[in-house]
Amino acid sequence: MISLFDAANAKLAVTYNSLTLNSPSDAAGATYELERVLPHTNYTTISDEAAAGDGMEMYEARKTSKAIRITGKVKGSSKADLYDRIETLAKTFDPSLISFNNPPPNDFLALDFSTPTADTTNFATGLMACRYYARPIGGLDVVPGKYSGLVVPFHLDMLLKDPRRYRQTIATITGSAAGTDIGDYPSWPTITITATGAGSATYSVKNTATIQGALTLTLNLSGLINTDVVSVDMVTRTILKNGVYAGSLYVSGSYWAIEPGVNTILVTNGTNVTTVTTYRPAWSL
């Protein structure tokens, strides 16, 4: 949920791939002025006709992606400045160039923005610093016409393979402890395990407060030595040791998410290791 203006109707910046749009510090005649944001979330479900009689059998609904159209105007202080700004915008939002510079799966970049909120306990300014991870759909094909002057309209179509809105700030739970997720949508964490020596062959990390009940992931850390770092990406179900794939460390159990509200993390058999759980609170819209 991207807001382009605050309560006083001042511009709120939107940043993508190192370019800031809608900047409140830009000169009025030399800027990327945004006007509207139109989101659309895609869902899927598995369905079958009822075996007997009318109706259907419907299974769980899942979000598959989100598309966002951002509309605005490029304003230049001169014809040359206008063309340079258009070129910068086109380069910044070129999906092919983004994938070239950020090979998949890292080509969905942070789209940073602000979302107003009445929750001033967690957000003192009344603005949440949020982000989507997005990649443009198609390129920017904008050419000024004879009567365009120094203002040219544009639209940017963005695809989010992960439809969540995330907080920009990472939340951290160290060791066995409880943490409160202030979001309203599940978020997948990363578990970072730092060793000072050989760990346990039955090390486990558990989230005791999921909708499915307590979920536990068990790893064999007996082969670790001092300074080894094991990273578990819960969403991709990937285990790395010192940056190298180490699926053999998996023993048993489930990969779990952080859910809205209180999550109690329990580390068992944590000999010679320090465990840190990191995640970004997430929202549905």
C-alpha positions in Angstrom: 0.0 0.0 0.0 2.0 2.9 -1.4 1.2 6.4 -0.3 2.4 9.3 -2.4 1.4 12.1 0.0 1.4 12.5 3.8 -1.3 14.0 6.0 -0.2 17.5 5.0 -0.2 16.6 1.3 3.6 16.8 1.1 5.2 14.3 -1.3 6.4 11.0 0.0 9.4 9.5 -1.9 9.4 6.2 -3.7 12.8 4.6 -4.3 13.7 1.8 -6.7 17.1 0.6 -8.0 18.8 3.7 -6.5 16.4 6.2 -8.2 14.1 8.3 -6.0 10.7 9.3 -7.5 8.3 11.8 -6.1 11.1 13.4 -4.0 9.9 16.3 -1.8 13.3 17.9 -2.3 13.1 18.1 -6.1 12.5 21.4 -7.8 8.9 21.6 -9.0 10.0 21.7 -12.7 12.7 19.0 -12.6 11.3 15.9 -11.0 9.6 12.5 -11.4 6.2 13.4 -10.1 3.9 10.4 -9.2 0.2 10.6 -9.4 -1.4 7.2 -8.7 -0.6 3.7 -7.7 -3.0 0.9 -8.9 -2.3 -2.6 -7.3 -3.8 -5.9 -8.3 -3.3 -9.2 -6.4 -3.5 -12.5 -8.1 -4.9 -15.6 -6.3 -5.1 -19.3 -7.2 -6.9 -22.3 -5.8 -7.5 -25.9 -6.7 -11.1 -26.8 -7.5 -13.0 -29.9 -8.7 -16.6 -30.5 -9.6 -18.5 -32.1 -6.8 -18.4 -35.9 -7.2 -22.2 -36.1 -6.8 -24.8 -33.3 -7.2 -24.3 -29.6 -7.7 -21.4 -27.5 -6.5 -17.6 -27.8 -6.3 -14.9 -28.9 -4.0 -12.6 -25.9 -3.2 -9.3 -25.9 -1.5 -7.1 -23.3 0.1 -6.7 -19.9 -1.6 -3.1 -18.7 -2.2 -1.7 -15.5 -3.3 0.5 -16.0 -6.4 1.7 -12.5 -7.2 0.9 -8.8 -7.2 1.0 -6.3 -10.1 1.3 -2.6 -9.5 0.9 0.2 -12.0 2.6 3.5 -11.0 1.6 6.6 -13.1 3.3 10.0 -13.2 5.0 12.7 -15.1 8.7 13.4 -16.0 9.4 17.1 -15.7 12.6 18.6 -17.0 14.1 22.1 -16.5 15.1 22.1 -20.1 14.7 19.9 -23.2 18.0 18.3 -22.6 17.3 17.7 -18.9 13.9 16.2 -19.8 15.5 13.7 -22.2 18.2 12.8 -19.6 15.6 12.2 -17.0 13.6 10.0 -19.4 16.7 8.0 -20.2 17.5 7.6 -16.5 14.0 6.4 -15.8 14.1 3.9 -18.7 17.5 2.5 -17.6 16.4 2.2 -13.9 13.2 0.3 -14.8 14.6 -1.9 -17.7 13.8 -5.5 -16.6 16.4 -7.0 -18.9 19.1 -4.7 -17.6 18.0 -5.4 -14.0 18.3 -9.1 -14.5 21.7 -8.7 -16.2 23.0 -6.6 -13.2 21.3 -8.8 -10.6 21.1 -12.4 -11.9 18.0 -14.3 -10.9 16.7 -14.9 -8.3 18.1 -11.6 -7.1 16.4 -9.4 -9.8 13.4 -8.6 -7.7 14.7 -5.3 -6.2 13.4 -3.3 -3.2 10.7 -0.8 -4.0 10.8 1.4 -0.9 7.9 3.8 0.1 5.9 5.0 3.0 2.5 3.8 4.3 0.5 6.0 6.8 -0.6 4.4 10.1 -2.3 5.3 13.3 0.1 3.0 15.2 2.4 5.7 16.6 3.6 3.2 19.2 5.7 1.3 16.7 5.9 4.2 14.1 6.3 7.5 15.9 6.0 9.6 12.8 2.8 8.0 11.7 4.5 6.6 8.6 5.7 3.0 8.1 8.9 2.6 6.1 7.8 -0.3 3.8 8.9 -2.1 0.7 7.9 -4.6 -2.0 10.3 -6.7 -3.9 9.5 -5.9 -7.5 10.7 -6.2 -11.1 9.3 -4.2 -14.0 6.9 -5.8 -16.5 8.2 -4.5 -19.9 10.3 -1.4 -20.6 9.5 2.3 -20.5 8.7 3.5 -24.0 8.3 7.2 -23.7 9.1 9.7 -26.4 8.2 13.4 -26.1 6.0 14.8 -28.8 6.0 18.2 -30.5 3.6 19.7 -28.0 4.8 17.9 -24.9 6.8 20.8 -23.7 8.9 19.9 -20.7 6.4 17.4 -19.1 5.9 13.9 -20.3 3.5 11.3 -18.7 4.6 7.8 -18.0 3.5 4.6 -16.4 5.5 1.8 -14.7 4.2 -1.7 -14.5 5.8 -3.8 -11.7 5.5 -7.5 -10.9 5.8 -8.8 -7.3 6.4 -12.6 -7.2 6.1 -12.2 -3.4 2.9 -10.3 -2.8 3.7 -9.3 0.7 4.4 -5.7 1.9 7.4 -5.8 4.2 8.7 -3.4 6.8 12.1 -2.1 5.7 13.6 -2.7 9.2 14.6 -6.3 10.1 13.3 -7.8 13.3 15.6 -10.0 15.4 15.0 -12.8 17.9 18.2 -14.1 19.6 18.4 -17.6 21.0 15.4 -19.0 22.8 13.1 -16.0 23.3 9.7 -14.6 22.3 9.2 -11.9 19.8 6.1 -10.0 18.7 5.5 -9.7 14.9 3.7 -6.4 14.4 2.6 -7.4 10.9 -0.7 -9.0 9.8 0.7 -11.6 7.4 3.1 -14.5 7.8 6.8 -13.8 7.0 9.5 -16.4 6.4 12.6 -15.9 8.6 16.3 -16.6 8.1 18.1 -18.6 10.9 21.8 -17.8 11.3 23.8 -20.2 13.5 27.4 -19.1 14.4 29.6 -21.8 15.9 32.5 -21.6 18.4 33.1 -25.4 18.1 31.4 -28.6 17.3 27.7 -28.5 17.7 25.1 -31.1 18.5 24.0 -33.8 16.1 20.4 -33.1 17.2 20.3 -29.3 17.3 16.8 -28.0 16.8 15.1 -24.7 16.5 11.3 -24.5 17.0 8.5 -22.0 16.6 6.1 -23.0 19.3 3.3 -20.7 18.2 2.2 -21.5 14.6 -1.3 -22.1 13.4 -0.2 -25.7 12.7 1.1 -26.1 16.2 4.7 -26.2 17.3 7.1 -26.8 14.3 10.6 -28.0 14.7 13.6 -28.1 12.4 16.4 -30.4 13.4 20.0 -30.2 12.1 23.2 -32.1 12.5 25.9 -29.5 13.6 28.4 -32.0 14.9 30.8 -31.3 12.1 31.1 -27.5 12.7 34.3 -25.8 13.9 35.0 -22.4 15.3 33.7 -19.5 13.1 31.5 -21.7 10.9 28.2 -20.0 10.0 25.1 -22.0 9.0 22.3 -20.1 7.4 18.8 -21.5 7.0 16.4 -19.7 4.5 13.0 -20.9 5.6 11.1 -19.8 2.5 13.5 -21.5 0.0 14.2 -24.4 2.4 17.9 -23.9 1.7 20.7 -24.6 4.2 24.1 -23.0 3.6 27.4 -23.5 5.5 29.8 -20.6 5.1 27.9 -19.6 2.0 28.0 -23.1 0.3 24.9 -25.3 0.0 24.9 -27.9 2.8 21.6 -29.8 2.6 23.3 -32.8 4.3 22.9 -30.9 7.6 19.2 -31.4 7.5 18.0 -34.2 9.8 14.2 -33.9 10.1 11.3 -31.5 10.7 9.6 -28.6 9.1 10.5 -25.2 7.8 8.3 -22.6 9.5 7.2 -19.0 9.2 6.9 -16.2 11.6 3.2 -15.4 12.2 1.5 -12.3 13.3 1.5 -11.8 17.1 3.8 -13.5 19.6 6.2 -16.1 18.3 8.2 -18.1 20.9 11.5 -19.5 19.5 13.0 -22.5 21.3 16.6 -23.6 20.6 17.4 -27.1 21.9 20.9 -28.7 22.1 22.5 -25.4 21.2 26.0 -26.5 22.3 28.8 -24.2 21.0 26.4 -22.2 18.7 24.6 -18.9 18.8 21.2 -18.7 17.0 19.7 -15.6 15.6 16.3 -15.5 13.9 15.7 -12.5 11.5 12.6 -11.5 9.6 10.8 -8.6 8.2 7.2 -8.0 9.5 4.8 -8.3 6.6 1.3 -7.1 5.7 -1.4 -8.4 3.3 -1.7 -5.2 1.2 
